[in-house]
């Protein structure tokens, strides 16, 4: 990680810490109920999906080295082409609380067609699979990473897609009528993130929700987030620092909230 990115990350985190709100300071019953419901969901899920965390623990002790066909901005800490499984798990997978956040917002949609751009080691995939009512399509560019993600995971409604997202996404979108929940957490570059958003946008509807991971990962990811949240169809954008949530179904004034989580 270069000095410029380090400085940006520090400034970005400090700004978020200074201005973030908790649910009790949120104005309006819809938003208050939505955020309060997130914390209640996490509390209710305390004893759920513990098998996924056991899978995570095994990966955190796995010293095998994988060849990673990285098609994005790489990893700040886990190396480039050759990475230990434990390092990928530690630095490149969503924590339990953010995996549960994705679950929660997925449950606020019909969850018939769910898209995950960036399988990584399949931890978020497993969490999302528990709340997906139809099909979950999960995209990964690295064959060795996808192979490990699919280990001991045989769910008929989960479709693993291998290859560059820009090559594979269009063919899958042609097979679906619409998208309910989308997690964009793959190539952490401005171009790839904005391109993915523009690709899925025609398939979203008012009830759809889009999550974007690592929105403050770098200056260009922050730029992508700012541009996407300003799109006219986005009515509410929620900044949880490590990720952002986009909501299209809201009759009030367009709002952007920076939230404590």
C-alpha positions in Angstrom: 0.0 0.0 0.0 1.6 3.3 -1.0 1.9 6.4 1.1 -0.9 8.2 -0.8 -3.4 5.4 -0.2 -2.4 5.2 3.4 -2.9 8.9 4.0 -6.2 8.7 2.1 -7.4 5.8 4.2 -6.6 7.5 7.5 -8.3 10.8 6.5 -11.3 8.9 5.1 -11.7 6.9 8.3 -11.3 9.9 10.6 -13.9 11.8 8.6 -16.3 8.9 8.8 -15.8 8.6 12.6 -16.4 12.3 13.1 -19.7 12.6 11.2 -21.3 9.1 11.5 -24.7 8.9 13.0 -26.4 6.1 15.1 -30.0 5.0 14.4 -31.3 7.2 17.2 -30.3 10.4 15.5 -31.9 9.5 12.2 -34.9 11.5 11.1 -37.9 9.8 9.6 -39.7 6.6 10.6 -38.7 4.6 7.5 -34.9 5.2 7.8 -35.0 4.9 11.6 -36.9 1.5 11.3 -34.5 0.3 8.6 -31.4 0.9 10.6 -32.8 -0.2 13.9 -33.9 -3.3 12.2 -30.4 -4.0 11.0 -29.1 -4.1 14.6 -32.1 -6.3 15.7 -31.3 -8.7 12.8 -27.7 -9.0 13.9 -28.8 -9.7 17.5 -31.3 -12.4 16.3 -28.6 -14.0 14.1 -26.2 -14.3 17.0 -26.4 -18.1 17.1 -27.1 -18.6 13.3 -24.7 -19.6 10.5 -21.9 -20.6 13.0 -20.9 -23.4 10.5 -19.8 -20.6 8.1 -17.6 -19.1 10.8 -16.1 -22.5 11.4 -15.3 -22.6 7.7 -13.7 -19.2 8.1 -11.6 -20.4 11.0 -10.3 -23.3 9.0 -9.3 -21.0 6.2 -7.5 -18.7 8.7 -5.2 -21.6 9.6 -4.7 -22.7 6.0 -1.1 -21.9 4.9 -1.4 -23.1 1.4 -0.3 -20.7 -1.3 -2.7 -20.0 -4.2 -1.9 -18.5 -7.6 -4.4 -15.7 -7.9 -5.5 -14.5 -11.3 -6.2 -10.9 -10.0 -8.2 -8.9 -12.4 -8.7 -5.8 -10.2 -6.8 -3.6 -7.9 -5.2 -6.4 -6.0 -4.8 -6.7 -2.2 -3.3 -4.1 0.0 -1.8 -6.7 2.4 -2.1 -10.2 1.0 0.3 -10.0 -1.9 -0.3 -10.0 -5.6 0.0 -13.2 -7.7 0.8 -15.7 -5.0 -1.1 -15.5 -1.7 -1.6 -17.7 1.3 -5.2 -18.8 1.9 -5.0 -17.5 5.5 -4.0 -14.0 4.2 -6.7 -13.9 1.6 -9.2 -14.9 4.4 -7.9 -12.3 6.8 -7.6 -9.3 4.4 -10.0 -10.0 1.5 -13.2 -11.5 2.9 -16.1 -9.8 4.6 -16.3 -9.9 8.4 -19.3 -11.7 10.0 -21.0 -8.4 10.8 -20.8 -7.2 7.3 -21.9 -10.5 5.8 -24.9 -10.2 8.1 -25.5 -6.7 6.9 -25.6 -8.0 3.3 -28.0 -10.7 4.5 -30.3 -8.2 6.1 -30.6 -5.9 3.1 -31.1 -8.9 0.9 -34.1 -9.9 3.0 -35.6 -6.5 2.3 -35.9 -7.5 -1.3 -37.8 -10.4 -2.9 -34.4 -12.2 -3.0 -35.4 -14.3 -6.1 -32.4 -13.3 -8.2 -29.2 -12.4 -6.2 -25.9 -11.4 -7.8 -22.5 -11.4 -6.1 -19.7 -9.9 -8.0 -16.6 -11.3 -6.2 -17.0 -14.7 -4.6 -13.5 -14.6 -3.1 -13.4 -17.6 -0.7 -17.2 -17.9 -0.5 -17.9 -16.6 2.9 -20.3 -13.9 1.9 -21.7 -16.4 -0.7 -22.6 -18.8 2.1 -24.3 -16.1 4.1 -26.3 -14.8 1.1 -27.3 -18.3 0.1 -29.1 -18.7 3.5 -31.5 -15.8 2.6 -31.8 -16.2 -1.2 -35.2 -17.5 -2.2 -34.4 -18.1 -5.8 -31.0 -18.2 -7.5 -27.7 -16.7 -6.4 -25.1 -16.1 -9.1 -21.6 -15.6 -7.7 -18.7 -14.4 -10.0 -15.0 -15.1 -9.4 -12.1 -14.4 -11.7 -9.5 -16.7 -10.1 -10.0 -20.5 -10.7 -8.0 -21.6 -7.6 -9.9 -19.2 -5.3 -13.2 -20.4 -6.7 -12.3 -24.0 -6.3 -11.6 -23.4 -2.6 -14.8 -21.4 -2.2 -16.9 -24.3 -3.6 -15.3 -26.8 -1.2 -18.0 -28.7 0.7 -20.6 -26.3 -0.6 -23.3 -28.0 -2.7 -26.3 -25.7 -3.0 -28.4 -26.2 -6.2 -29.6 -22.6 -6.1 -26.1 -21.2 -6.1 -24.5 -20.8 -9.5 -20.7 -20.2 -9.5 -19.5 -18.2 -12.5 -15.8 -18.3 -13.4 -14.0 -15.7 -15.5 -13.6 -11.9 -15.9 -16.8 -10.2 -14.9 -16.8 -7.9 -17.9 -16.9 -11.1 -20.1 -19.3 -13.2 -18.1 -21.8 -10.8 -16.6 -23.7 -9.9 -19.8 -24.5 -13.5 -20.6 -26.0 -14.1 -17.1 -28.0 -10.9 -17.3 -29.6 -12.1 -20.5 -30.9 -15.1 -18.6 -32.6 -13.1 -15.8 -35.6 -10.8 -16.0 -34.5 -8.6 -13.1 -32.2 -8.4 -10.1 -33.3 -8.1 -6.5 -30.1 -7.8 -4.5 -26.6 -7.2 -5.9 -23.3 -7.2 -4.1 -20.4 -5.5 -6.0 -17.2 -6.5 -4.3 -14.7 -7.6 -6.9 -12.4 -5.4 -8.9 -11.7 -2.4 -6.6 -11.1 0.1 -9.3 -13.2 3.1 -10.5 -13.7 1.8 -14.0 -14.7 -1.8 -13.0 -17.0 -0.6 -10.2 -18.8 2.0 -12.2 -19.0 -0.4 -15.2 -20.5 -3.1 -13.1 -23.1 -0.6 -11.7 -24.1 0.6 -15.1 -24.4 -3.0 -16.3 -26.8 -4.1 -13.6 -28.8 -0.9 -13.4 -31.2 -1.7 -16.3 -32.1 -4.9 -14.5 -32.9 -3.3 -11.1 -36.4 -2.2 -10.1 -37.7 -0.1 -7.2 -37.5 -3.0 -4.8 -33.9 -3.8 -5.7 -31.0 -3.0 -3.3 -27.3 -2.8 -4.4 -24.4 -3.1 -2.0 -20.9 -1.9 -2.9 -17.9 -3.2 -0.9 -14.8 -1.2 0.1 -16.2 2.2 -1.0 -13.3 4.0 0.8 -10.6 1.5 -0.2 -8.8 4.1 -2.3 -9.3 7.5 -3.9 -10.7 6.0 -7.1 -13.2 3.7 -5.1 -14.3 6.7 -3.2 -14.8 8.6 -6.5 -16.8 5.7 -7.9 -19.0 5.6 -4.8 -19.6 9.4 -5.0 -20.6 9.1 -8.6 -22.8 6.1 -8.2 -24.7 7.5 -5.1 -25.5 10.7 -7.1 -27.3 8.7 -9.8 -30.9 10.0 -10.2 -32.4 6.5 -9.6 -30.7 6.2 -6.2 -33.0 7.6 -3.6 -31.1 6.6 -0.4 -27.4 5.8 0.0 -26.0 4.5 3.3 -22.3 4.7 4.0 -21.1 2.1 6.6 -17.5 2.9 5.7 -16.6 -0.6 4.7 -19.5 -0.8 2.3 -22.3 1.3 0.8 -26.0 0.5 0.3 -28.1 1.9 -2.5 -31.9 2.0 -2.2 -34.2 2.9 -5.1 -37.6 2.7 -3.4 -38.2 5.8 -1.3 -40.8 8.5 -1.9 -39.1 11.2 0.2 -36.2 13.5 -0.6 -33.0 11.9 -1.8 -30.8 11.2 1.2 -27.2 10.2 2.0 -26.4 8.9 5.5 -23.0 8.2 7.0 -23.7 5.6 9.7 -22.1 3.9 12.7 -22.0 0.2 12.5 
